[in-house]
Amino acid sequence: MTTHVNKVHHVTTITQVAKDLGEDEDWLWDIANEMEIEDGVIWVYGVGEDGVQAFTDFGIENLIELIRFYKENPGLLRR
């Protein structure tokens, strides 16, 4: 019998990712909006909170690739 073990041991909020990458958080929201859970993005909920978007390390890597893509193709981002 095999037990599935979640290998994600931490996530980083979008606010922290924006700070770490030196990017505008609102712009990152627009980009991350197209990401799915399989891409390493999750929502974290707490008491009395609306929820915070957060990323696994894999999710941050995917987000960085999207940032590169949209910086090279700024007209493609739908606002």
LUMLUMDREN-2810 file (N, C-alpha, C; in Angstrom, 1 decimal):
<atoms>
<atom><aa>M</aa><ch>A</ch><at>N</at><xx>0.8</xx><yy>-1.2</yy><zz>0.0</zz></atom>
<atom><aa>M</aa><ch>A</ch><at>CA</at><xx>0.0</xx><yy>0.0</yy><zz>0.0</zz></atom>
<atom><aa>M</aa><ch>A</ch><at>C</at><xx>0.9</xx><yy>1.2</yy><zz>0.0</zz></atom>
<atom><aa>T</aa><ch>A</ch><at>N</at><xx>0.6</xx><yy>2.1</yy><zz>-0.9</zz></atom>
<atom><aa>T</aa><ch>A</ch><at>CA</at><xx>1.4</xx><yy>3.4</yy><zz>-1.0</zz></atom>
<atom><aa>T</aa><ch>A</ch><at>C</at><xx>0.6</xx><yy>4.5</yy><zz>-0.5</zz></atom>
<atom><aa>T</aa><ch>A</ch><at>N</at><xx>1.2</xx><yy>5.4</yy><zz>0.3</zz></atom>
<atom><aa>T</aa><ch>A</ch><at>CA</at><xx>0.6</xx><yy>6.6</yy><zz>0.8</zz></atom>
<atom><aa>T</aa><ch>A</ch><at>C</at><xx>1.0</xx><yy>7.8</yy><zz>0.0</zz></atom>
<atom><aa>H</aa><ch>A</ch><at>N</at><xx>0.1</xx><yy>8.5</yy><zz>-0.5</zz></atom>
<atom><aa>H</aa><ch>A</ch><at>CA</at><xx>0.5</xx><yy>9.8</yy><zz>-1.2</zz></atom>
<atom><aa>H</aa><ch>A</ch><at>C</at><xx>0.9</xx><yy>10.8</yy><zz>-0.2</zz></atom>
<atom><aa>V</aa><ch>A</ch><at>N</at><xx>2.1</xx><yy>11.4</yy><zz>-0.4</zz></atom>
<atom><aa>V</aa><ch>A</ch><at>CA</at><xx>2.6</xx><yy>12.4</yy><zz>0.5</zz></atom>
<atom><aa>V</aa><ch>A</ch><at>C</at><xx>2.7</xx><yy>13.7</yy><zz>-0.3</zz></atom>
<atom><aa>N</aa><ch>A</ch><at>N</at><xx>2.1</xx><yy>14.8</yy><zz>0.1</zz></atom>
<atom><aa>N</aa><ch>A</ch><at>CA</at><xx>2.1</xx><yy>16.0</yy><zz>-0.5</zz></atom>
<atom><aa>N</aa><ch>A</ch><at>C</at><xx>3.5</xx><yy>16.6</yy><zz>-0.4</zz></atom>
<atom><aa>K</aa><ch>A</ch><at>N</at><xx>4.2</xx><yy>16.9</yy><zz>-1.5</zz></atom>
<atom><aa>K</aa><ch>A</ch><at>CA</at><xx>5.6</xx><yy>17.3</yy><zz>-1.5</zz></atom>
<atom><aa>K</aa><ch>A</ch><at>C</at><xx>5.7</xx><yy>18.8</yy><zz>-1.3</zz></atom>
<atom><aa>V</aa><ch>A</ch><at>N</at><xx>4.6</xx><yy>19.5</yy><zz>-1.3</zz></atom>
<atom><aa>V</aa><ch>A</ch><at>CA</at><xx>4.6</xx><yy>21.0</yy><zz>-1.1</zz></atom>
<atom><aa>V</aa><ch>A</ch><at>C</at><xx>4.7</xx><yy>21.2</yy><zz>0.4</zz></atom>
<atom><aa>H</aa><ch>A</ch><at>N</at><xx>5.7</xx><yy>21.9</yy><zz>0.8</zz></atom>
<atom><aa>H</aa><ch>A</ch><at>CA</at><xx>5.8</xx><yy>22.2</yy><zz>2.3</zz></atom>
<atom><aa>H</aa><ch>A</ch><at>C</at><xx>5.7</xx><yy>23.7</yy><zz>2.6</zz></atom>
<atom><aa>H</aa><ch>A</ch><at>N</at><xx>5.6</xx><yy>24.5</yy><zz>1.6</zz></atom>
<atom><aa>H</aa><ch>A</ch><at>CA</at><xx>5.3</xx><yy>25.9</yy><zz>1.8</zz></atom>
<atom><aa>H</aa><ch>A</ch><at>C</at><xx>4.8</xx><yy>26.6</yy><zz>0.5</zz></atom>
<atom><aa>V</aa><ch>A</ch><at>N</at><xx>4.2</xx><yy>27.7</yy><zz>0.7</zz></atom>
<atom><aa>V</aa><ch>A</ch><at>CA</at><xx>3.7</xx><yy>28.5</yy><zz>-0.5</zz></atom>
<atom><aa>V</aa><ch>A</ch><at>C</at><xx>4.1</xx><yy>29.9</yy><zz>-0.2</zz></atom>
<atom><aa>T</aa><ch>A</ch><at>N</at><xx>4.2</xx><yy>30.7</yy><zz>-1.2</zz></atom>
<atom><aa>T</aa><ch>A</ch><at>CA</at><xx>4.5</xx><yy>32.2</yy><zz>-1.1</zz></atom>
<atom><aa>T</aa><ch>A</ch><at>C</at><xx>3.4</xx><yy>33.0</yy><zz>-1.6</zz></atom>
<atom><aa>T</aa><ch>A</ch><at>N</at><xx>2.9</xx><yy>34.0</yy><zz>-0.8</zz></atom>
<atom><aa>T</aa><ch>A</ch><at>CA</at><xx>1.8</xx><yy>34.8</yy><zz>-1.3</zz></atom>
<atom><aa>T</aa><ch>A</ch><at>C</at><xx>2.2</xx><yy>35.7</yy><zz>-2.5</zz></atom>
<atom><aa>I</aa><ch>A</ch><at>N</at><xx>1.2</xx><yy>36.1</yy><zz>-3.3</zz></atom>
<atom><aa>I</aa><ch>A</ch><at>CA</at><xx>1.4</xx><yy>36.9</yy><zz>-4.4</zz></atom>
<atom><aa>I</aa><ch>A</ch><at>C</at><xx>2.1</xx><yy>38.2</yy><zz>-4.0</zz></atom>
<atom><aa>T</aa><ch>A</ch><at>N</at><xx>1.7</xx><yy>38.8</yy><zz>-2.9</zz></atom>
<atom><aa>T</aa><ch>A</ch><at>CA</at><xx>2.3</xx><yy>40.0</yy><zz>-2.4</zz></atom>
<atom><aa>T</aa><ch>A</ch><at>C</at><xx>3.8</xx><yy>39.8</yy><zz>-2.2</zz></atom>
<atom><aa>Q</aa><ch>A</ch><at>N</at><xx>4.2</xx><yy>38.7</yy><zz>-1.6</zz></atom>
<atom><aa>Q</aa><ch>A</ch><at>CA</at><xx>5.7</xx><yy>38.5</yy><zz>-1.4</zz></atom>
<atom><aa>Q</aa><ch>A</ch><at>C</at><xx>6.4</xx><yy>38.2</yy><zz>-2.7</zz></atom>
<atom><aa>V</aa><ch>A</ch><at>N</at><xx>5.7</xx><yy>37.4</yy><zz>-3.6</zz></atom>
<atom><aa>V</aa><ch>A</ch><at>CA</at><xx>6.3</xx><yy>37.2</yy><zz>-4.9</zz></atom>
<atom><aa>V</aa><ch>A</ch><at>C</at><xx>6.6</xx><yy>38.5</yy><zz>-5.7</zz></atom>
<atom><aa>A</aa><ch>A</ch><at>N</at><xx>5.6</xx><yy>39.4</yy><zz>-5.7</zz></atom>
<atom><aa>A</aa><ch>A</ch><at>CA</at><xx>5.7</xx><yy>40.6</yy><zz>-6.4</zz></atom>
<atom><aa>A</aa><ch>A</ch><at>C</at><xx>6.9</xx><yy>41.4</yy><zz>-5.8</zz></atom>
<atom><aa>K</aa><ch>A</ch><at>N</at><xx>7.0</xx><yy>41.4</yy><zz>-4.5</zz></atom>
<atom><aa>K</aa><ch>A</ch><at>CA</at><xx>8.1</xx><yy>42.1</yy><zz>-3.8</zz></atom>
<atom><aa>K</aa><ch>A</ch><at>C</at><xx>9.5</xx><yy>41.5</yy><zz>-4.2</zz></atom>
<atom><aa>D</aa><ch>A</ch><at>N</at><xx>9.5</xx><yy>40.2</yy><zz>-4.1</zz></atom>
<atom><aa>D</aa><ch>A</ch><at>CA</at><xx>10.8</xx><yy>39.4</yy><zz>-4.4</zz></atom>
<atom><aa>D</aa><ch>A</ch><at>C</at><xx>11.2</xx><yy>39.7</yy><zz>-5.9</zz></atom>
<atom><aa>L</aa><ch>A</ch><at>N</at><xx>10.2</xx><yy>39.7</yy><zz>-6.8</zz></atom>
<atom><aa>L</aa><ch>A</ch><at>CA</at><xx>10.6</xx><yy>39.9</yy><zz>-8.2</zz></atom>
<atom><aa>L</aa><ch>A</ch><at>C</at><xx>10.6</xx><yy>41.3</yy><zz>-8.7</zz></atom>
<atom><aa>G</aa><ch>A</ch><at>N</at><xx>10.2</xx><yy>42.3</yy><zz>-7.8</zz></atom>
<atom><aa>G</aa><ch>A</ch><at>CA</at><xx>10.2</xx><yy>43.7</yy><zz>-8.2</zz></atom>
<atom><aa>G</aa><ch>A</ch><at>C</at><xx>9.2</xx><yy>44.0</yy><zz>-9.2</zz></atom>
<atom><aa>E</aa><ch>A</ch><at>N</at><xx>8.0</xx><yy>43.3</yy><zz>-9.1</zz></atom>
<atom><aa>E</aa><ch>A</ch><at>CA</at><xx>7.0</xx><yy>43.5</yy><zz>-10.1</zz></atom>
<atom><aa>E</aa><ch>A</ch><at>C</at><xx>5.7</xx><yy>44.1</yy><zz>-9.4</zz></atom>
<atom><aa>D</aa><ch>A</ch><at>N</at><xx>4.9</xx><yy>44.7</yy><zz>-10.2</zz></atom>
<atom><aa>D</aa><ch>A</ch><at>CA</at><xx>3.6</xx><yy>45.3</yy><zz>-9.6</zz></atom>
<atom><aa>D</aa><ch>A</ch><at>C</at><xx>2.7</xx><yy>44.2</yy><zz>-9.3</zz></atom>
<atom><aa>E</aa><ch>A</ch><at>N</at><xx>2.1</xx><yy>44.2</yy><zz>-8.1</zz></atom>
<atom><aa>E</aa><ch>A</ch><at>CA</at><xx>1.3</xx><yy>43.1</yy><zz>-7.7</zz></atom>
<atom><aa>E</aa><ch>A</ch><at>C</at><xx>0.0</xx><yy>43.0</yy><zz>-8.5</zz></atom>
<atom><aa>D</aa><ch>A</ch><at>N</at><xx>-0.6</xx><yy>44.1</yy><zz>-8.9</zz></atom>
<atom><aa>D</aa><ch>A</ch><at>CA</at><xx>-1.8</xx><yy>44.1</yy><zz>-9.7</zz></atom>
<atom><aa>D</aa><ch>A</ch><at>C</at><xx>-1.5</xx><yy>43.5</yy><zz>-11.1</zz></atom>
<atom><aa>W</aa><ch>A</ch><at>N</at><xx>-0.4</xx><yy>43.8</yy><zz>-11.6</zz></atom>
<atom><aa>W</aa><ch>A</ch><at>CA</at><xx>0.0</xx><yy>43.2</yy><zz>-12.9</zz></atom>
<atom><aa>W</aa><ch>A</ch><at>C</at><xx>0.2</xx><yy>41.7</yy><zz>-12.8</zz></atom>
<atom><aa>L</aa><ch>A</ch><at>N</at><xx>0.8</xx><yy>41.3</yy><zz>-11.7</zz></atom>
<atom><aa>L</aa><ch>A</ch><at>CA</at><xx>0.9</xx><yy>39.8</yy><zz>-11.5</zz></atom>
<atom><aa>L</aa><ch>A</ch><at>C</at><xx>-0.4</xx><yy>39.2</yy><zz>-11.3</zz></atom>
<atom><aa>W</aa><ch>A</ch><at>N</at><xx>-1.4</xx><yy>39.8</yy><zz>-10.7</zz></atom>
<atom><aa>W</aa><ch>A</ch><at>CA</at><xx>-2.7</xx><yy>39.3</yy><zz>-10.6</zz></atom>
<atom><aa>W</aa><ch>A</ch><at>C</at><xx>-3.3</xx><yy>39.0</yy><zz>-12.0</zz></atom>
<atom><aa>D</aa><ch>A</ch><at>N</at><xx>-3.1</xx><yy>40.0</yy><zz>-12.8</zz></atom>
<atom><aa>D</aa><ch>A</ch><at>CA</at><xx>-3.6</xx><yy>39.8</yy><zz>-14.2</zz></atom>
<atom><aa>D</aa><ch>A</ch><at>C</at><xx>-3.0</xx><yy>38.6</yy><zz>-14.9</zz></atom>
<atom><aa>I</aa><ch>A</ch><at>N</at><xx>-1.7</xx><yy>38.4</yy><zz>-14.7</zz></atom>
<atom><aa>I</aa><ch>A</ch><at>CA</at><xx>-1.0</xx><yy>37.3</yy><zz>-15.3</zz></atom>
<atom><aa>I</aa><ch>A</ch><at>C</at><xx>-1.3</xx><yy>36.0</yy><zz>-14.7</zz></atom>
<atom><aa>A</aa><ch>A</ch><at>N</at><xx>-1.3</xx><yy>36.0</yy><zz>-13.4</zz></atom>
<atom><aa>A</aa><ch>A</ch><at>CA</at><xx>-1.6</xx><yy>34.7</yy><zz>-12.7</zz></atom>
<atom><aa>A</aa><ch>A</ch><at>C</at><xx>-3.0</xx><yy>34.2</yy><zz>-12.8</zz></atom>
<atom><aa>N</aa><ch>A</ch><at>N</at><xx>-3.9</xx><yy>35.1</yy><zz>-13.2</zz></atom>
<atom><aa>N</aa><ch>A</ch><at>CA</at><xx>-5.3</xx><yy>34.8</yy><zz>-13.4</zz></atom>
<atom><aa>N</aa><ch>A</ch><at>C</at><xx>-5.5</xx><yy>33.6</yy><zz>-14.4</zz></atom>
<atom><aa>E</aa><ch>A</ch><at>N</at><xx>-4.6</xx><yy>33.4</yy><zz>-15.3</zz></atom>
<atom><aa>E</aa><ch>A</ch><at>CA</at><xx>-4.7</xx><yy>32.3</yy><zz>-16.3</zz></atom>
<atom><aa>E</aa><ch>A</ch><at>C</at><xx>-4.1</xx><yy>31.0</yy><zz>-15.8</zz></atom>
<atom><aa>M</aa><ch>A</ch><at>N</at><xx>-3.5</xx><yy>31.0</yy><zz>-14.6</zz></atom>
<atom><aa>M</aa><ch>A</ch><at>CA</at><xx>-2.8</xx><yy>29.8</yy><zz>-14.1</zz></atom>
<atom><aa>M</aa><ch>A</ch><at>C</at><xx>-3.9</xx><yy>28.9</yy><zz>-13.4</zz></atom>
<atom><aa>E</aa><ch>A</ch><at>N</at><xx>-3.6</xx><yy>27.6</yy><zz>-13.5</zz></atom>
<atom><aa>E</aa><ch>A</ch><at>CA</at><xx>-4.4</xx><yy>26.6</yy><zz>-12.8</zz></atom>
<atom><aa>E</aa><ch>A</ch><at>C</at><xx>-3.7</xx><yy>26.0</yy><zz>-11.7</zz></atom>
<atom><aa>I</aa><ch>A</ch><at>N</at><xx>-4.4</xx><yy>25.2</yy><zz>-10.9</zz></atom>
<atom><aa>I</aa><ch>A</ch><at>CA</at><xx>-3.7</xx><yy>24.5</yy><zz>-9.7</zz></atom>
<atom><aa>I</aa><ch>A</ch><at>C</at><xx>-2.6</xx><yy>23.7</yy><zz>-10.2</zz></atom>
<atom><aa>E</aa><ch>A</ch><at>N</at><xx>-2.7</xx><yy>23.1</yy><zz>-11.4</zz></atom>
<atom><aa>E</aa><ch>A</ch><at>CA</at><xx>-1.6</xx><yy>22.2</yy><zz>-11.9</zz></atom>
<atom><aa>E</aa><ch>A</ch><at>C</at><xx>-0.3</xx><yy>23.0</yy><zz>-12.2</zz></atom>
<atom><aa>D</aa><ch>A</ch><at>N</at><xx>-0.5</xx><yy>24.4</yy><zz>-12.3</zz></atom>
<atom><aa>D</aa><ch>A</ch><at>CA</at><xx>0.6</xx><yy>25.3</yy><zz>-12.6</zz></atom>
<atom><aa>D</aa><ch>A</ch><at>C</at><xx>1.3</xx><yy>25.7</yy><zz>-11.3</zz></atom>
<atom><aa>G</aa><ch>A</ch><at>N</at><xx>0.8</xx><yy>25.3</yy><zz>-10.1</zz></atom>
<atom><aa>G</aa><ch>A</ch><at>CA</at><xx>1.4</xx><yy>25.6</yy><zz>-8.9</zz></atom>
<atom><aa>G</aa><ch>A</ch><at>C</at><xx>0.8</xx><yy>26.9</yy><zz>-8.2</zz></atom>
<atom><aa>V</aa><ch>A</ch><at>N</at><xx>-0.4</xx><yy>27.2</yy><zz>-8.4</zz></atom>
<atom><aa>V</aa><ch>A</ch><at>CA</at><xx>-1.1</xx><yy>28.3</yy><zz>-7.8</zz></atom>
<atom><aa>V</aa><ch>A</ch><at>C</at><xx>-2.2</xx><yy>27.8</yy><zz>-6.9</zz></atom>
<atom><aa>I</aa><ch>A</ch><at>N</at><xx>-2.4</xx><yy>28.3</yy><zz>-5.7</zz></atom>
<atom><aa>I</aa><ch>A</ch><at>CA</at><xx>-3.5</xx><yy>27.9</yy><zz>-4.9</zz></atom>
<atom><aa>I</aa><ch>A</ch><at>C</at><xx>-4.1</xx><yy>29.2</yy><zz>-4.2</zz></atom>
<atom><aa>W</aa><ch>A</ch><at>N</at><xx>-5.2</xx><yy>29.0</yy><zz>-3.6</zz></atom>
<atom><aa>W</aa><ch>A</ch><at>CA</at><xx>-5.8</xx><yy>30.1</yy><zz>-2.8</zz></atom>
<atom><aa>W</aa><ch>A</ch><at>C</at><xx>-5.8</xx><yy>29.6</yy><zz>-1.3</zz></atom>
<atom><aa>V</aa><ch>A</ch><at>N</at><xx>-5.4</xx><yy>30.6</yy><zz>-0.4</zz></atom>
<atom><aa>V</aa><ch>A</ch><at>CA</at><xx>-5.2</xx><yy>30.3</yy><zz>1.0</zz></atom>
<atom><aa>V</aa><ch>A</ch><at>C</at><xx>-6.3</xx><yy>31.2</yy><zz>1.7</zz></atom>
<atom><aa>Y</aa><ch>A</ch><at>N</at><xx>-7.1</xx><yy>30.5</yy><zz>2.5</zz></atom>
<atom><aa>Y</aa><ch>A</ch><at>CA</at><xx>-8.2</xx><yy>31.2</yy><zz>3.2</zz></atom>
<atom><aa>Y</aa><ch>A</ch><at>C</at><xx>-7.9</xx><yy>31.1</yy><zz>4.7</zz></atom>
<atom><aa>G</aa><ch>A</ch><at>N</at><xx>-8.3</xx><yy>32.2</yy><zz>5.4</zz></atom>
<atom><aa>G</aa><ch>A</ch><at>CA</at><xx>-8.2</xx><yy>32.3</yy><zz>6.9</zz></atom>
<atom><aa>G</aa><ch>A</ch><at>C</at><xx>-9.4</xx><yy>32.9</yy><zz>7.4</zz></atom>
<atom><aa>V</aa><ch>A</ch><at>N</at><xx>-9.5</xx><yy>33.0</yy><zz>8.7</zz></atom>
<atom><aa>V</aa><ch>A</ch><at>CA</at><xx>-10.7</xx><yy>33.6</yy><zz>9.4</zz></atom>
<atom><aa>V</aa><ch>A</ch><at>C</at><xx>-10.9</xx><yy>35.0</yy><zz>8.9</zz></atom>
<atom><aa>G</aa><ch>A</ch><at>N</at><xx>-12.1</xx><yy>35.3</yy><zz>8.4</zz></atom>
<atom><aa>G</aa><ch>A</ch><at>CA</at><xx>-12.5</xx><yy>36.6</yy><zz>8.0</zz></atom>
<atom><aa>G</aa><ch>A</ch><at>C</at><xx>-11.7</xx><yy>37.2</yy><zz>6.8</zz></atom>
<atom><aa>E</aa><ch>A</ch><at>N</at><xx>-11.1</xx><yy>36.3</yy><zz>6.0</zz></atom>
<atom><aa>E</aa><ch>A</ch><at>CA</at><xx>-10.3</xx><yy>36.8</yy><zz>4.9</zz></atom>
<atom><aa>E</aa><ch>A</ch><at>C</at><xx>-11.0</xx><yy>36.3</yy><zz>3.6</zz></atom>
<atom><aa>D</aa><ch>A</ch><at>N</at><xx>-10.8</xx><yy>37.1</yy><zz>2.5</zz></atom>
<atom><aa>D</aa><ch>A</ch><at>CA</at><xx>-11.4</xx><yy>36.8</yy><zz>1.2</zz></atom>
<atom><aa>D</aa><ch>A</ch><at>C</at><xx>-10.6</xx><yy>35.7</yy><zz>0.6</zz></atom>
<atom><aa>G</aa><ch>A</ch><at>N</at><xx>-9.4</xx><yy>35.5</yy><zz>1.0</zz></atom>
<atom><aa>G</aa><ch>A</ch><at>CA</at><xx>-8.5</xx><yy>34.5</yy><zz>0.3</zz></atom>
<atom><aa>G</aa><ch>A</ch><at>C</at><xx>-7.3</xx><yy>35.2</yy><zz>-0.3</zz></atom>
<atom><aa>V</aa><ch>A</ch><at>N</at><xx>-6.2</xx><yy>34.6</yy><zz>-0.3</zz></atom>
<atom><aa>V</aa><ch>A</ch><at>CA</at><xx>-4.9</xx><yy>35.1</yy><zz>-0.8</zz></atom>
<atom><aa>V</aa><ch>A</ch><at>C</at><xx>-4.4</xx><yy>34.1</yy><zz>-1.8</zz></atom>
<atom><aa>Q</aa><ch>A</ch><at>N</at><xx>-4.0</xx><yy>34.6</yy><zz>-3.0</zz></atom>
<atom><aa>Q</aa><ch>A</ch><at>CA</at><xx>-3.4</xx><yy>33.8</yy><zz>-4.0</zz></atom>
<atom><aa>Q</aa><ch>A</ch><at>C</at><xx>-1.9</xx><yy>33.5</yy><zz>-3.6</zz></atom>
<atom><aa>A</aa><ch>A</ch><at>N</at><xx>-1.5</xx><yy>32.3</yy><zz>-3.7</zz></atom>
<atom><aa>A</aa><ch>A</ch><at>CA</at><xx>-0.2</xx><yy>31.9</yy><zz>-3.3</zz></atom>
<atom><aa>A</aa><ch>A</ch><at>C</at><xx>0.4</xx><yy>30.9</yy><zz>-4.3</zz></atom>
<atom><aa>F</aa><ch>A</ch><at>N</at><xx>1.7</xx><yy>30.7</yy><zz>-4.3</zz></atom>
<atom><aa>F</aa><ch>A</ch><at>CA</at><xx>2.4</xx><yy>29.9</yy><zz>-5.3</zz></atom>
<atom><aa>F</aa><ch>A</ch><at>C</at><xx>3.3</xx><yy>28.9</yy><zz>-4.6</zz></atom>
<atom><aa>T</aa><ch>A</ch><at>N</at><xx>3.4</xx><yy>27.7</yy><zz>-5.2</zz></atom>
<atom><aa>T</aa><ch>A</ch><at>CA</at><xx>4.5</xx><yy>26.8</yy><zz>-4.8</zz></atom>
<atom><aa>T</aa><ch>A</ch><at>C</at><xx>5.7</xx><yy>27.3</yy><zz>-5.5</zz></atom>
<atom><aa>D</aa><ch>A</ch><at>N</at><xx>6.8</xx><yy>26.7</yy><zz>-5.2</zz></atom>
<atom><aa>D</aa><ch>A</ch><at>CA</at><xx>8.1</xx><yy>27.0</yy><zz>-5.9</zz></atom>
<atom><aa>D</aa><ch>A</ch><at>C</at><xx>7.9</xx><yy>26.8</yy><zz>-7.4</zz></atom>
<atom><aa>F</aa><ch>A</ch><at>N</at><xx>7.2</xx><yy>25.7</yy><zz>-7.8</zz></atom>
<atom><aa>F</aa><ch>A</ch><at>CA</at><xx>6.9</xx><yy>25.4</yy><zz>-9.2</zz></atom>
<atom><aa>F</aa><ch>A</ch><at>C</at><xx>6.0</xx><yy>26.5</yy><zz>-9.8</zz></atom>
<atom><aa>G</aa><ch>A</ch><at>N</at><xx>5.1</xx><yy>26.9</yy><zz>-9.0</zz></atom>
<atom><aa>G</aa><ch>A</ch><at>CA</at><xx>4.2</xx><yy>28.0</yy><zz>-9.5</zz></atom>
<atom><aa>G</aa><ch>A</ch><at>C</at><xx>4.9</xx><yy>29.3</yy><zz>-9.7</zz></atom>
<atom><aa>I</aa><ch>A</ch><at>N</at><xx>5.9</xx><yy>29.6</yy><zz>-8.9</zz></atom>
<atom><aa>I</aa><ch>A</ch><at>CA</at><xx>6.7</xx><yy>30.8</yy><zz>-9.1</zz></atom>
<atom><aa>I</aa><ch>A</ch><at>C</at><xx>7.5</xx><yy>30.7</yy><zz>-10.4</zz></atom>
<atom><aa>E</aa><ch>A</ch><at>N</at><xx>8.1</xx><yy>29.5</yy><zz>-10.6</zz></atom>
<atom><aa>E</aa><ch>A</ch><at>CA</at><xx>8.8</xx><yy>29.3</yy><zz>-11.9</zz></atom>
<atom><aa>E</aa><ch>A</ch><at>C</at><xx>7.9</xx><yy>29.5</yy><zz>-13.1</zz></atom>
<atom><aa>N</aa><ch>A</ch><at>N</at><xx>6.7</xx><yy>29.0</yy><zz>-13.0</zz></atom>
<atom><aa>N</aa><ch>A</ch><at>CA</at><xx>5.7</xx><yy>29.2</yy><zz>-14.1</zz></atom>
<atom><aa>N</aa><ch>A</ch><at>C</at><xx>5.3</xx><yy>30.6</yy><zz>-14.2</zz></atom>
<atom><aa>L</aa><ch>A</ch><at>N</at><xx>5.1</xx><yy>31.3</yy><zz>-13.1</zz></atom>
<atom><aa>L</aa><ch>A</ch><at>CA</at><xx>4.8</xx><yy>32.7</yy><zz>-13.2</zz></atom>
<atom><aa>L</aa><ch>A</ch><at>C</at><xx>5.9</xx><yy>33.6</yy><zz>-13.8</zz></atom>
<atom><aa>I</aa><ch>A</ch><at>N</at><xx>7.1</xx><yy>33.3</yy><zz>-13.5</zz></atom>
<atom><aa>I</aa><ch>A</ch><at>CA</at><xx>8.3</xx><yy>34.0</yy><zz>-14.1</zz></atom>
<atom><aa>I</aa><ch>A</ch><at>C</at><xx>8.3</xx><yy>33.8</yy><zz>-15.6</zz></atom>
<atom><aa>E</aa><ch>A</ch><at>N</at><xx>8.0</xx><yy>32.6</yy><zz>-16.0</zz></atom>
<atom><aa>E</aa><ch>A</ch><at>CA</at><xx>7.9</xx><yy>32.3</yy><zz>-17.5</zz></atom>
<atom><aa>E</aa><ch>A</ch><at>C</at><xx>6.8</xx><yy>33.2</yy><zz>-18.1</zz></atom>
<atom><aa>L</aa><ch>A</ch><at>N</at><xx>5.6</xx><yy>33.3</yy><zz>-17.4</zz></atom>
<atom><aa>L</aa><ch>A</ch><at>CA</at><xx>4.5</xx><yy>34.1</yy><zz>-17.9</zz></atom>
<atom><aa>L</aa><ch>A</ch><at>C</at><xx>4.9</xx><yy>35.6</yy><zz>-18.0</zz></atom>
<atom><aa>I</aa><ch>A</ch><at>N</at><xx>5.7</xx><yy>36.0</yy><zz>-16.9</zz></atom>
<atom><aa>I</aa><ch>A</ch><at>CA</at><xx>6.2</xx><yy>37.4</yy><zz>-16.9</zz></atom>
<atom><aa>I</aa><ch>A</ch><at>C</at><xx>7.0</xx><yy>37.7</yy><zz>-18.1</zz></atom>
<atom><aa>R</aa><ch>A</ch><at>N</at><xx>8.0</xx><yy>36.8</yy><zz>-18.4</zz></atom>
<atom><aa>R</aa><ch>A</ch><at>CA</at><xx>8.8</xx><yy>36.9</yy><zz>-19.6</zz></atom>
<atom><aa>R</aa><ch>A</ch><at>C</at><xx>8.0</xx><yy>37.0</yy><zz>-20.8</zz></atom>
<atom><aa>F</aa><ch>A</ch><at>N</at><xx>7.1</xx><yy>36.1</yy><zz>-21.0</zz></atom>
<atom><aa>F</aa><ch>A</ch><at>CA</at><xx>6.2</xx><yy>36.1</yy><zz>-22.2</zz></atom>
<atom><aa>F</aa><ch>A</ch><at>C</at><xx>5.5</xx><yy>37.4</yy><zz>-22.3</zz></atom>
<atom><aa>Y</aa><ch>A</ch><at>N</at><xx>4.8</xx><yy>37.9</yy><zz>-21.3</zz></atom>
<atom><aa>Y</aa><ch>A</ch><at>CA</at><xx>4.0</xx><yy>39.1</yy><zz>-21.4</zz></atom>
<atom><aa>Y</aa><ch>A</ch><at>C</at><xx>4.9</xx><yy>40.4</yy><zz>-21.5</zz></atom>
<atom><aa>K</aa><ch>A</ch><at>N</at><xx>6.1</xx><yy>40.4</yy><zz>-21.0</zz></atom>
<atom><aa>K</aa><ch>A</ch><at>CA</at><xx>7.0</xx><yy>41.5</yy><zz>-21.3</zz></atom>
<atom><aa>K</aa><ch>A</ch><at>C</at><xx>7.5</xx><yy>41.5</yy><zz>-22.7</zz></atom>
<atom><aa>E</aa><ch>A</ch><at>N</at><xx>7.6</xx><yy>40.4</yy><zz>-23.3</zz></atom>
<atom><aa>E</aa><ch>A</ch><at>CA</at><xx>8.0</xx><yy>40.3</yy><zz>-24.7</zz></atom>
<atom><aa>E</aa><ch>A</ch><at>C</at><xx>6.8</xx><yy>40.5</yy><zz>-25.7</zz></atom>
<atom><aa>N</aa><ch>A</ch><at>N</at><xx>5.6</xx><yy>40.3</yy><zz>-25.2</zz></atom>
<atom><aa>N</aa><ch>A</ch><at>CA</at><xx>4.3</xx><yy>40.5</yy><zz>-25.9</zz></atom>
<atom><aa>N</aa><ch>A</ch><at>C</at><xx>3.3</xx><yy>41.2</yy><zz>-25.1</zz></atom>
<atom><aa>P</aa><ch>A</ch><at>N</at><xx>3.6</xx><yy>42.5</yy><zz>-24.8</zz></atom>
<atom><aa>P</aa><ch>A</ch><at>CA</at><xx>2.7</xx><yy>43.2</yy><zz>-23.9</zz></atom>
<atom><aa>P</aa><ch>A</ch><at>C</at><xx>1.2</xx><yy>43.4</yy><zz>-24.4</zz></atom>
<atom><aa>G</aa><ch>A</ch><at>N</at><xx>1.1</xx><yy>43.4</yy><zz>-25.7</zz></atom>
<atom><aa>G</aa><ch>A</ch><at>CA</at><xx>-0.3</xx><yy>43.6</yy><zz>-26.3</zz></atom>
<atom><aa>G</aa><ch>A</ch><at>C</at><xx>-1.2</xx><yy>42.4</yy><zz>-26.1</zz></atom>
<atom><aa>L</aa><ch>A</ch><at>N</at><xx>-0.7</xx><yy>41.3</yy><zz>-25.6</zz></atom>
<atom><aa>L</aa><ch>A</ch><at>CA</at><xx>-1.5</xx><yy>40.1</yy><zz>-25.5</zz></atom>
<atom><aa>L</aa><ch>A</ch><at>C</at><xx>-2.2</xx><yy>40.0</yy><zz>-24.1</zz></atom>
<atom><aa>L</aa><ch>A</ch><at>N</at><xx>-1.8</xx><yy>40.8</yy><zz>-23.2</zz></atom>
<atom><aa>L</aa><ch>A</ch><at>CA</at><xx>-2.4</xx><yy>40.7</yy><zz>-21.8</zz></atom>
<atom><aa>L</aa><ch>A</ch><at>C</at><xx>-3.7</xx><yy>41.4</yy><zz>-21.9</zz></atom>
<atom><aa>R</aa><ch>A</ch><at>N</at><xx>-4.8</xx><yy>40.7</yy><zz>-21.5</zz></atom>
<atom><aa>R</aa><ch>A</ch><at>CA</at><xx>-6.1</xx><yy>41.2</yy><zz>-21.5</zz></atom>
<atom><aa>R</aa><ch>A</ch><at>C</at><xx>-6.4</xx><yy>41.9</yy><zz>-20.1</zz></atom>
<atom><aa>R</aa><ch>A</ch><at>N</at><xx>-6.8</xx><yy>43.1</yy><zz>-20.1</zz></atom>
<atom><aa>R</aa><ch>A</ch><at>CA</at><xx>-7.1</xx><yy>43.8</yy><zz>-18.8</zz></atom>
<atom><aa>R</aa><ch>A</ch><at>C</at><xx>-8.5</xx><yy>44.1</yy><zz>-18.7</zz></atom>
</atoms>
